[in-house]
Amino acid sequence: MNLSSVVEDFYASYTHLLDSLALQAGQQIVVALGGGADSQSVLDLTLRFREDHPQYRFLAIHLDHFFHPDSPEWAEFLRHECERVSIDAIVEPLKVPQGARQSKEEQGRLARYQRMAELTEPDAVILLGQHRTDQVETFLLQMRRGAGPKGLAAMASVSELRTRLPQASSACERRLVRPLLAHTKAEIYHYANARGLRWIEDETNTDTQIDRNFMRHEILPVLEKRWPTVQSTIARSAALCAEQDALLERLLRPFLERRVLPEGFYLGTDWWDVEPMLQRALLRGWFEIQGVQLPSHRILLELQQQVQRSKGGRRVRIRWGAVEVIRQQKWLRMLPLSNE
């Protein structure tokens, strides 16, 4: 495939995805900028889309966690890039408190999503640079953890931005959109070079002490050497898991509407008669609606068992990530934890 066809293929998949969103005139399209070749490619595609669709409002956001000593220079580079291409931009620091309960990467991701929700319109579409290689790595890492369909579904092309920021209504929610999921990291480099883009290379991405980097540099090349189409087949498996998860979510909705209320998770008097498998699915649904990190299967089982035992008067209290869950009479309550 020559470079011009690479460029057109990227733009065709980008426009196909955005056209499927049924955007309204004046709606906000936001590029989440990290500075790498992937998010710079999304910005480049968005600038071309802006020429064809001036009816939307465009914004770029970069949030600097200071995880890298050069990050202030990267932030300044991105600020100048946005000025150069005349796109409104918000470039600001976002320090993430460090605690033992979550990795700094997970804390940073949750903090970014929360801050982007605060900075954007309620119906904003937020474009992320995640790609097929990210998808494959996530699938394999989740498989190593023993994840179920939700974890193996990895990332959807379009998903709700779920945070603890109150929403005006369920019909007015920000969406996360990943226009590069059909493309590998190698293809993104081809696109970025063809377009003459400038981007930042973070040398920590080569540190194989980090699980994702180990998967990327040590495991995937071996798999691809043996099975050249492994990325596309794993991505297809992730898509099938996502389809099953979406169906389950739809089937669970009426049950969740009864249990998940502003006061918390309603146990009522009949919770102990609910099939255990359905109990776990409902608890996971509650956590997702709350926009918190999902617990491991072990922690979920422990919570379920504590609730079962609490019928006889024993207390419920379990912690993970940045939250704890306790029982108060007929309710489960979720409380934030401070970092220790």
Contacts in CASP RR format, 6 or more apart in sequence:
PFRMAT RR
TARGET T0000
AUTHOR 0000-0000-0000
METHOD contacts of the structure
MODEL  1
MNLSSVVEDFYASYTHLLDSLALQAGQQIVVALGGGADSQSVLDLTLRFR
EDHPQYRFLAIHLDHFFHPDSPEWAEFLRHECERVSIDAIVEPLKVPQGA
RQSKEEQGRLARYQRMAELTEPDAVILLGQHRTDQVETFLLQMRRGAGPK
GLAAMASVSELRTRLPQASSACERRLVRPLLAHTKAEIYHYANARGLRWI
EDETNTDTQIDRNFMRHEILPVLEKRWPTVQSTIARSAALCAEQDALLER
LLRPFLERRVLPEGFYLGTDWWDVEPMLQRALLRGWFEIQGVQLPSHRIL
LELQQQVQRSKGGRRVRIRWGAVEVIRQQKWLRMLPLSNE
1 9 0 8 1.000
3 190 0 8 1.000
3 193 0 8 1.000
3 194 0 8 1.000
4 194 0 8 1.000
6 187 0 8 1.000
6 190 0 8 1.000
6 191 0 8 1.000
6 194 0 8 1.000
7 191 0 8 1.000
7 194 0 8 1.000
7 195 0 8 1.000
10 41 0 8 1.000
10 45 0 8 1.000
10 180 0 8 1.000
10 183 0 8 1.000
10 187 0 8 1.000
10 191 0 8 1.000
11 45 0 8 1.000
11 48 0 8 1.000
11 49 0 8 1.000
13 179 0 8 1.000
13 182 0 8 1.000
13 183 0 8 1.000
14 45 0 8 1.000
14 49 0 8 1.000
14 179 0 8 1.000
15 49 0 8 1.000
15 52 0 8 1.000
17 157 0 8 1.000
17 158 0 8 1.000
17 177 0 8 1.000
17 179 0 8 1.000
18 29 0 8 1.000
18 49 0 8 1.000
18 125 0 8 1.000
18 177 0 8 1.000
18 179 0 8 1.000
20 158 0 8 1.000
21 125 0 8 1.000
21 158 0 8 1.000
21 175 0 8 1.000
21 177 0 8 1.000
23 29 0 8 1.000
23 56 0 8 1.000
23 125 0 8 1.000
24 123 0 8 1.000
25 55 0 8 1.000
25 56 0 8 1.000
26 55 0 8 1.000
26 56 0 8 1.000
26 57 0 8 1.000
27 56 0 8 1.000
27 57 0 8 1.000
27 121 0 8 1.000
27 123 0 8 1.000
27 124 0 8 1.000
27 125 0 8 1.000
28 56 0 8 1.000
28 57 0 8 1.000
28 58 0 8 1.000
28 59 0 8 1.000
28 120 0 8 1.000
28 121 0 8 1.000
28 123 0 8 1.000
28 124 0 8 1.000
28 125 0 8 1.000
29 46 0 8 1.000
29 49 0 8 1.000
29 56 0 8 1.000
29 57 0 8 1.000
29 58 0 8 1.000
29 59 0 8 1.000
29 124 0 8 1.000
29 125 0 8 1.000
29 127 0 8 1.000
30 58 0 8 1.000
30 59 0 8 1.000
30 60 0 8 1.000
30 61 0 8 1.000
30 116 0 8 1.000
30 120 0 8 1.000
30 124 0 8 1.000
30 125 0 8 1.000
30 126 0 8 1.000
30 127 0 8 1.000
31 39 0 8 1.000
31 42 0 8 1.000
31 43 0 8 1.000
31 46 0 8 1.000
31 58 0 8 1.000
31 59 0 8 1.000
31 60 0 8 1.000
31 61 0 8 1.000
31 87 0 8 1.000
31 127 0 8 1.000
32 39 0 8 1.000
32 61 0 8 1.000
32 62 0 8 1.000
32 112 0 8 1.000
32 116 0 8 1.000
32 126 0 8 1.000
32 127 0 8 1.000
32 128 0 8 1.000
32 129 0 8 1.000
33 39 0 8 1.000
33 40 0 8 1.000
33 43 0 8 1.000
33 60 0 8 1.000
33 61 0 8 1.000
33 62 0 8 1.000
33 78 0 8 1.000
33 82 0 8 1.000
33 89 0 8 1.000
34 62 0 8 1.000
34 74 0 8 1.000
34 78 0 8 1.000
34 200 0 8 1.000
35 62 0 8 1.000
35 74 0 8 1.000
35 77 0 8 1.000
35 78 0 8 1.000
35 199 0 8 1.000
35 200 0 8 1.000
36 199 0 8 1.000
36 200 0 8 1.000
36 201 0 8 1.000
36 202 0 8 1.000
37 188 0 8 1.000
37 189 0 8 1.000
37 192 0 8 1.000
37 197 0 8 1.000
37 199 0 8 1.000
38 129 0 8 1.000
38 130 0 8 1.000
38 131 0 8 1.000
38 180 0 8 1.000
38 185 0 8 1.000
38 188 0 8 1.000
39 128 0 8 1.000
39 129 0 8 1.000
40 81 0 8 1.000
40 192 0 8 1.000
40 197 0 8 1.000
40 198 0 8 1.000
40 199 0 8 1.000
41 129 0 8 1.000
41 180 0 8 1.000
41 188 0 8 1.000
41 191 0 8 1.000
41 192 0 8 1.000
41 195 0 8 1.000
41 197 0 8 1.000
42 127 0 8 1.000
42 128 0 8 1.000
42 129 0 8 1.000
42 179 0 8 1.000
42 180 0 8 1.000
43 60 0 8 1.000
43 81 0 8 1.000
43 85 0 8 1.000
43 87 0 8 1.000
44 192 0 8 1.000
44 195 0 8 1.000
44 197 0 8 1.000
45 179 0 8 1.000
46 58 0 8 1.000
46 87 0 8 1.000
46 127 0 8 1.000
47 85 0 8 1.000
47 87 0 8 1.000
50 56 0 8 1.000
50 58 0 8 1.000
50 87 0 8 1.000
58 87 0 8 1.000
58 88 0 8 1.000
59 87 0 8 1.000
59 88 0 8 1.000
59 89 0 8 1.000
59 90 0 8 1.000
59 120 0 8 1.000
60 78 0 8 1.000
60 82 0 8 1.000
60 87 0 8 1.000
60 88 0 8 1.000
60 89 0 8 1.000
60 90 0 8 1.000
61 89 0 8 1.000
61 90 0 8 1.000
61 91 0 8 1.000
61 116 0 8 1.000
61 119 0 8 1.000
61 120 0 8 1.000
62 75 0 8 1.000
62 78 0 8 1.000
62 79 0 8 1.000
62 89 0 8 1.000
62 90 0 8 1.000
62 91 0 8 1.000
62 92 0 8 1.000
63 92 0 8 1.000
63 93 0 8 1.000
63 94 0 8 1.000
63 111 0 8 1.000
63 112 0 8 1.000
63 115 0 8 1.000
63 116 0 8 1.000
64 71 0 8 1.000
64 72 0 8 1.000
64 74 0 8 1.000
64 75 0 8 1.000
64 91 0 8 1.000
64 92 0 8 1.000
64 93 0 8 1.000
64 94 0 8 1.000
65 71 0 8 1.000
65 93 0 8 1.000
65 94 0 8 1.000
65 95 0 8 1.000
65 96 0 8 1.000
65 104 0 8 1.000
65 108 0 8 1.000
65 111 0 8 1.000
65 112 0 8 1.000
66 72 0 8 1.000
66 93 0 8 1.000
66 95 0 8 1.000
67 104 0 8 1.000
68 74 0 8 1.000
68 202 0 8 1.000
68 204 0 8 1.000
74 200 0 8 1.000
75 91 0 8 1.000
75 93 0 8 1.000
77 200 0 8 1.000
78 89 0 8 1.000
78 91 0 8 1.000
79 89 0 8 1.000
79 91 0 8 1.000
81 198 0 8 1.000
82 88 0 8 1.000
82 89 0 8 1.000
82 91 0 8 1.000
83 89 0 8 1.000
90 119 0 8 1.000
94 108 0 8 1.000
94 111 0 8 1.000
94 112 0 8 1.000
94 115 0 8 1.000
96 104 0 8 1.000
96 107 0 8 1.000
96 108 0 8 1.000
96 111 0 8 1.000
97 107 0 8 1.000
97 339 0 8 1.000
98 104 0 8 1.000
98 107 0 8 1.000
98 339 0 8 1.000
99 107 0 8 1.000
99 339 0 8 1.000
99 340 0 8 1.000
100 339 0 8 1.000
100 340 0 8 1.000
101 319 0 8 1.000
101 320 0 8 1.000
101 321 0 8 1.000
101 322 0 8 1.000
101 337 0 8 1.000
101 339 0 8 1.000
101 340 0 8 1.000
102 110 0 8 1.000
102 293 0 8 1.000
102 321 0 8 1.000
102 322 0 8 1.000
106 293 0 8 1.000
107 322 0 8 1.000
110 293 0 8 1.000
110 322 0 8 1.000
113 161 0 8 1.000
113 163 0 8 1.000
114 163 0 8 1.000
114 164 0 8 1.000
114 165 0 8 1.000
116 126 0 8 1.000
116 161 0 8 1.000
116 174 0 8 1.000
117 161 0 8 1.000
117 163 0 8 1.000
117 165 0 8 1.000
117 174 0 8 1.000
118 165 0 8 1.000
120 126 0 8 1.000
120 174 0 8 1.000
121 174 0 8 1.000
122 167 0 8 1.000
122 168 0 8 1.000
122 172 0 8 1.000
122 173 0 8 1.000
122 174 0 8 1.000
123 172 0 8 1.000
123 173 0 8 1.000
123 174 0 8 1.000
124 174 0 8 1.000
124 175 0 8 1.000
125 174 0 8 1.000
125 175 0 8 1.000
125 177 0 8 1.000
126 161 0 8 1.000
126 174 0 8 1.000
126 175 0 8 1.000
126 176 0 8 1.000
126 177 0 8 1.000
127 177 0 8 1.000
127 178 0 8 1.000
127 179 0 8 1.000
128 176 0 8 1.000
128 177 0 8 1.000
128 178 0 8 1.000
129 178 0 8 1.000
129 179 0 8 1.000
129 180 0 8 1.000
130 155 0 8 1.000
130 178 0 8 1.000
130 180 0 8 1.000
130 181 0 8 1.000
131 178 0 8 1.000
131 180 0 8 1.000
131 181 0 8 1.000
131 183 0 8 1.000
131 184 0 8 1.000
131 185 0 8 1.000
131 187 0 8 1.000
131 188 0 8 1.000
132 180 0 8 1.000
132 181 0 8 1.000
132 182 0 8 1.000
132 183 0 8 1.000
132 184 0 8 1.000
132 185 0 8 1.000
132 231 0 8 1.000
132 232 0 8 1.000
132 235 0 8 1.000
133 184 0 8 1.000
133 185 0 8 1.000
133 186 0 8 1.000
133 216 0 8 1.000
133 220 0 8 1.000
133 231 0 8 1.000
134 155 0 8 1.000
134 185 0 8 1.000
135 154 0 8 1.000
135 155 0 8 1.000
135 181 0 8 1.000
135 234 0 8 1.000
135 235 0 8 1.000
135 238 0 8 1.000
136 220 0 8 1.000
136 230 0 8 1.000
136 231 0 8 1.000
136 234 0 8 1.000
136 235 0 8 1.000
136 238 0 8 1.000
137 212 0 8 1.000
137 215 0 8 1.000
137 216 0 8 1.000
137 220 0 8 1.000
138 154 0 8 1.000
138 155 0 8 1.000
138 238 0 8 1.000
139 152 0 8 1.000
139 154 0 8 1.000
139 234 0 8 1.000
139 235 0 8 1.000
139 237 0 8 1.000
139 238 0 8 1.000
140 215 0 8 1.000
140 219 0 8 1.000
140 220 0 8 1.000
140 234 0 8 1.000
141 211 0 8 1.000
141 212 0 8 1.000
141 215 0 8 1.000
142 148 0 8 1.000
142 151 0 8 1.000
142 152 0 8 1.000
142 154 0 8 1.000
143 152 0 8 1.000
145 296 0 8 1.000
146 297 0 8 1.000
148 241 0 8 1.000
149 241 0 8 1.000
149 244 0 8 1.000
149 245 0 8 1.000
149 248 0 8 1.000
150 241 0 8 1.000
150 245 0 8 1.000
150 284 0 8 1.000
150 294 0 8 1.000
151 241 0 8 1.000
152 237 0 8 1.000
152 238 0 8 1.000
152 241 0 8 1.000
153 238 0 8 1.000
153 239 0 8 1.000
153 241 0 8 1.000
153 242 0 8 1.000
153 244 0 8 1.000
153 245 0 8 1.000
154 238 0 8 1.000
154 241 0 8 1.000
154 242 0 8 1.000
155 178 0 8 1.000
155 181 0 8 1.000
155 238 0 8 1.000
156 178 0 8 1.000
156 242 0 8 1.000
157 177 0 8 1.000
157 178 0 8 1.000
157 179 0 8 1.000
157 181 0 8 1.000
158 175 0 8 1.000
158 176 0 8 1.000
158 177 0 8 1.000
158 178 0 8 1.000
159 175 0 8 1.000
159 176 0 8 1.000
160 173 0 8 1.000
160 174 0 8 1.000
160 175 0 8 1.000
160 176 0 8 1.000
161 173 0 8 1.000
161 174 0 8 1.000
161 175 0 8 1.000
161 176 0 8 1.000
162 288 0 8 1.000
162 289 0 8 1.000
162 290 0 8 1.000
162 291 0 8 1.000
163 291 0 8 1.000
164 290 0 8 1.000
164 291 0 8 1.000
164 292 0 8 1.000
167 173 0 8 1.000
180 188 0 8 1.000
181 235 0 8 1.000
183 191 0 8 1.000
184 231 0 8 1.000
192 199 0 8 1.000
204 210 0 8 1.000
204 213 0 8 1.000
205 213 0 8 1.000
205 216 0 8 1.000
206 213 0 8 1.000
206 217 0 8 1.000
207 213 0 8 1.000
208 214 0 8 1.000
208 217 0 8 1.000
208 218 0 8 1.000
220 230 0 8 1.000
220 231 0 8 1.000
223 230 0 8 1.000
224 230 0 8 1.000
224 231 0 8 1.000
227 233 0 8 1.000
248 281 0 8 1.000
249 285 0 8 1.000
252 281 0 8 1.000
252 282 0 8 1.000
252 285 0 8 1.000
255 278 0 8 1.000
255 282 0 8 1.000
256 282 0 8 1.000
256 285 0 8 1.000
256 286 0 8 1.000
256 289 0 8 1.000
258 266 0 8 1.000
259 265 0 8 1.000
259 266 0 8 1.000
259 282 0 8 1.000
259 286 0 8 1.000
260 266 0 8 1.000
260 285 0 8 1.000
260 286 0 8 1.000
260 289 0 8 1.000
263 331 0 8 1.000
264 286 0 8 1.000
264 331 0 8 1.000
264 332 0 8 1.000
264 333 0 8 1.000
264 334 0 8 1.000
265 283 0 8 1.000
265 286 0 8 1.000
265 331 0 8 1.000
265 332 0 8 1.000
265 333 0 8 1.000
265 334 0 8 1.000
266 330 0 8 1.000
266 331 0 8 1.000
267 307 0 8 1.000
267 327 0 8 1.000
267 330 0 8 1.000
267 331 0 8 1.000
267 332 0 8 1.000
268 330 0 8 1.000
269 330 0 8 1.000
271 279 0 8 1.000
271 307 0 8 1.000
272 308 0 8 1.000
272 311 0 8 1.000
274 282 0 8 1.000
276 304 0 8 1.000
279 304 0 8 1.000
279 307 0 8 1.000
280 300 0 8 1.000
280 301 0 8 1.000
280 304 0 8 1.000
283 300 0 8 1.000
283 303 0 8 1.000
283 304 0 8 1.000
284 294 0 8 1.000
284 300 0 8 1.000
286 332 0 8 1.000
286 334 0 8 1.000
287 293 0 8 1.000
287 294 0 8 1.000
287 295 0 8 1.000
288 294 0 8 1.000
290 323 0 8 1.000
290 334 0 8 1.000
292 321 0 8 1.000
292 322 0 8 1.000
292 323 0 8 1.000
292 334 0 8 1.000
293 320 0 8 1.000
293 321 0 8 1.000
293 322 0 8 1.000
295 303 0 8 1.000
295 320 0 8 1.000
295 321 0 8 1.000
296 320 0 8 1.000
299 318 0 8 1.000
299 320 0 8 1.000
302 318 0 8 1.000
303 316 0 8 1.000
303 318 0 8 1.000
303 325 0 8 1.000
306 314 0 8 1.000
306 315 0 8 1.000
306 316 0 8 1.000
306 317 0 8 1.000
306 318 0 8 1.000
306 327 0 8 1.000
307 316 0 8 1.000
307 327 0 8 1.000
307 332 0 8 1.000
310 316 0 8 1.000
310 327 0 8 1.000
315 326 0 8 1.000
315 327 0 8 1.000
316 325 0 8 1.000
316 326 0 8 1.000
316 327 0 8 1.000
316 332 0 8 1.000
317 324 0 8 1.000
317 325 0 8 1.000
317 326 0 8 1.000
317 327 0 8 1.000
318 324 0 8 1.000
318 325 0 8 1.000
319 325 0 8 1.000
319 337 0 8 1.000
321 337 0 8 1.000
322 336 0 8 1.000
322 337 0 8 1.000
322 339 0 8 1.000
323 334 0 8 1.000
323 335 0 8 1.000
323 336 0 8 1.000
323 337 0 8 1.000
324 334 0 8 1.000
324 335 0 8 1.000
324 337 0 8 1.000
325 332 0 8 1.000
325 333 0 8 1.000
325 334 0 8 1.000
325 335 0 8 1.000
326 332 0 8 1.000
326 333 0 8 1.000
326 335 0 8 1.000
327 333 0 8 1.000
END
